[in-house]
Amino acid sequence: MTRRTLALAALLALTASASPVRAAGPVRVVPLTSNDTVVVSIELPDAYDTDLRQAIASGLRTTFTYDIELRMVVPTWVDRTVATATVSTSDQYDNLTRRHSLQRMVDGRVQDSIVTEEDAVARQWLTMLSRVPLIDTARLDPNRDYYVRISARARPHGGSLIGWANAVVGQAKFTLIP
């Protein structure tokens, strides 16, 4: 009985002293309304580091997954999720031809794919999303506060590969003004 209590106390002490997970760098999130649609642009400027370049150069398929949520601020209650989207960008580098095969999927459907020899294009493809559509503004309440919450994670998993333990999280608030 005392061993269990001691083990539980040690586990609680370890959990309490563990430092929180920090992102490798900032996440830039920019929500906009364009043509009666809420769109979001995302950038992870510090994600493409030396460890990631080495993993890609070794031929490992590297995938960034962005979970995007549009939430409505509800005072004194739980914020309501209004729209979601999942975007995956992947890079499969071929060592023999020295080409990146890049693919982008939105909500499980292939949206775009290209093949390039340039590392700068692969970097931009993996770490930047531009104008991802979320929802029509007609479905939103005018003059309400909303925010876009982003959770980004990378595969292959491992804190040493990209510097992220699990996920990078960012958000940006805005007010819908008709």
C-alpha positions as CSV (number, residue, x, y, z in Angstrom):
1,M,0.0,0.0,0.0
2,T,2.8,2.5,0.8
3,R,4.7,1.6,-2.4
4,R,1.6,2.5,-4.4
5,T,1.2,5.8,-2.6
6,L,4.9,6.5,-3.0
7,A,4.8,5.7,-6.7
8,L,1.7,7.8,-7.2
9,A,3.3,10.7,-5.4
10,A,6.5,10.4,-7.5
11,L,4.4,10.3,-10.7
12,L,2.5,13.4,-9.6
13,A,5.7,15.2,-8.8
14,L,7.2,14.3,-12.2
15,T,4.0,15.5,-14.0
16,A,3.9,18.7,-12.1
17,S,7.6,19.5,-12.7
18,A,7.5,18.8,-16.4
19,S,7.8,21.9,-18.6
20,P,5.1,22.7,-21.0
21,V,5.5,21.9,-24.7
22,R,6.8,25.0,-26.6
23,A,6.7,25.5,-30.3
24,A,9.9,25.8,-32.3
25,G,8.8,29.3,-33.2
26,P,5.8,31.5,-33.8
27,V,2.8,30.6,-35.9
28,R,1.4,33.3,-38.1
29,V,-2.4,33.1,-38.6
30,V,-4.2,35.7,-40.7
31,P,-8.0,35.3,-41.1
32,L,-9.6,37.4,-43.9
33,T,-13.0,37.8,-45.5
34,S,-12.8,37.6,-49.2
35,N,-15.7,37.3,-51.7
36,D,-18.1,36.6,-48.9
37,T,-15.9,33.7,-47.5
38,V,-13.7,33.5,-44.5
39,V,-10.3,32.4,-45.6
40,V,-7.1,31.9,-43.5
41,S,-3.4,32.1,-44.3
42,I,-0.9,30.3,-42.1
43,E,2.9,30.4,-41.8
44,L,5.3,28.4,-39.7
45,P,8.6,30.3,-40.4
46,D,10.8,28.3,-38.0
47,A,9.6,24.8,-38.8
48,Y,11.9,24.2,-41.8
49,D,15.1,23.7,-39.8
50,T,18.3,21.7,-40.3
51,D,16.8,18.5,-38.8
52,L,13.8,18.6,-41.1
53,R,16.0,19.2,-44.2
54,Q,18.1,16.2,-43.2
55,A,15.0,14.0,-42.8
56,I,13.7,15.1,-46.2
57,A,17.1,14.6,-47.8
58,S,17.2,11.0,-46.4
59,G,14.0,10.2,-48.4
60,L,11.6,10.1,-45.4
61,R,8.1,11.2,-46.5
62,T,7.4,14.3,-44.4
63,T,3.9,15.5,-43.8
64,F,2.6,18.6,-42.1
65,T,-1.0,18.4,-40.9
66,Y,-2.9,21.6,-40.1
67,D,-6.2,21.4,-38.1
68,I,-8.1,24.6,-38.6
69,E,-11.1,25.6,-36.5
70,L,-13.2,28.7,-36.7
71,R,-14.8,29.4,-33.4
72,M,-17.4,31.9,-32.2
73,V,-16.7,33.6,-28.9
74,V,-19.6,32.9,-26.5
75,P,-19.4,35.0,-23.3
76,T,-19.7,33.1,-20.1
77,W,-20.0,29.8,-21.9
78,V,-17.9,27.4,-24.0
79,D,-16.9,28.8,-27.4
80,R,-18.8,27.2,-30.3
81,T,-16.9,25.6,-33.3
82,V,-18.5,27.0,-36.4
83,A,-16.3,25.4,-39.2
84,T,-13.3,23.1,-39.5
85,A,-10.8,22.1,-42.1
86,T,-7.8,19.7,-42.2
87,V,-5.0,20.4,-44.6
88,S,-2.1,18.0,-45.1
89,T,1.0,18.9,-47.1
90,S,3.6,16.3,-47.8
91,D,7.0,16.0,-49.4
92,Q,8.5,12.8,-50.8
93,Y,12.1,13.5,-51.8
94,D,13.7,11.2,-54.4
95,N,17.5,11.0,-53.8
96,L,18.3,9.7,-57.3
97,T,16.5,12.4,-59.3
98,R,16.8,15.1,-56.6
99,R,13.2,16.0,-56.9
100,H,10.5,16.8,-54.4
101,S,7.1,15.3,-55.0
102,L,4.7,17.6,-53.2
103,Q,1.0,17.0,-52.5
104,R,-1.6,19.0,-50.7
105,M,-4.9,17.5,-49.4
106,V,-7.8,19.4,-47.9
107,D,-10.3,17.4,-45.8
108,G,-9.0,14.1,-47.3
109,R,-9.2,15.1,-50.9
110,V,-6.1,15.8,-53.1
111,Q,-6.2,19.5,-54.0
112,D,-2.9,19.9,-55.7
113,S,0.4,18.2,-56.4
114,I,3.6,19.3,-58.1
115,V,7.2,18.0,-58.6
116,T,10.1,20.4,-58.2
117,E,13.9,20.3,-57.8
118,E,14.0,23.5,-55.7
119,D,14.2,23.3,-51.9
120,A,12.7,26.8,-51.5
121,V,9.5,25.6,-53.2
122,A,9.3,22.5,-50.9
123,R,9.9,24.8,-47.9
124,Q,7.1,27.1,-48.9
125,W,4.8,24.2,-49.7
126,L,5.2,22.6,-46.3
127,T,5.2,25.6,-44.0
128,M,2.8,28.1,-45.7
129,L,-0.9,27.9,-46.5
130,S,-2.5,30.7,-48.4
131,R,-6.2,31.6,-48.4
132,V,-7.7,28.3,-47.2
133,P,-11.5,28.7,-47.4
134,L,-13.4,28.0,-44.2
135,I,-17.1,29.1,-44.4
136,D,-19.4,31.6,-46.2
137,T,-19.9,34.8,-44.2
138,A,-23.7,34.5,-44.8
139,R,-23.6,31.6,-42.3
140,L,-22.0,33.8,-39.6
141,D,-23.6,36.3,-37.2
142,P,-22.5,39.9,-38.0
143,N,-20.8,42.0,-35.4
144,R,-19.7,38.8,-33.4
145,D,-16.2,38.0,-32.2
146,Y,-14.6,34.9,-33.8
147,Y,-11.2,33.4,-33.8
148,V,-9.3,30.9,-35.9
149,R,-7.4,28.2,-34.0
150,I,-4.6,26.3,-35.7
151,S,-3.0,23.1,-34.5
152,A,-0.1,22.0,-36.7
153,R,1.9,18.8,-36.4
154,A,4.5,17.0,-38.4
155,R,5.4,13.5,-39.3
156,P,7.7,11.6,-38.9
157,H,7.0,12.0,-35.2
158,G,9.7,12.9,-32.7
159,G,10.8,16.0,-30.8
160,S,14.3,15.8,-32.2
161,L,13.3,15.8,-35.8
162,I,11.6,19.2,-36.1
163,G,11.8,20.5,-32.6
164,W,8.1,20.0,-31.8
165,A,7.0,17.5,-29.2
166,N,3.4,17.1,-30.4
167,A,1.9,20.1,-32.0
168,V,2.2,23.8,-32.6
169,V,-0.8,25.9,-31.7
170,G,-1.7,29.4,-32.8
171,Q,-4.8,31.6,-33.1
172,A,-6.0,34.9,-34.3
173,K,-9.2,36.8,-33.3
174,F,-11.4,39.0,-35.5
175,T,-14.9,40.6,-35.5
176,L,-17.1,40.0,-38.5
177,I,-18.3,43.4,-39.7
178,P,-20.7,43.2,-42.7
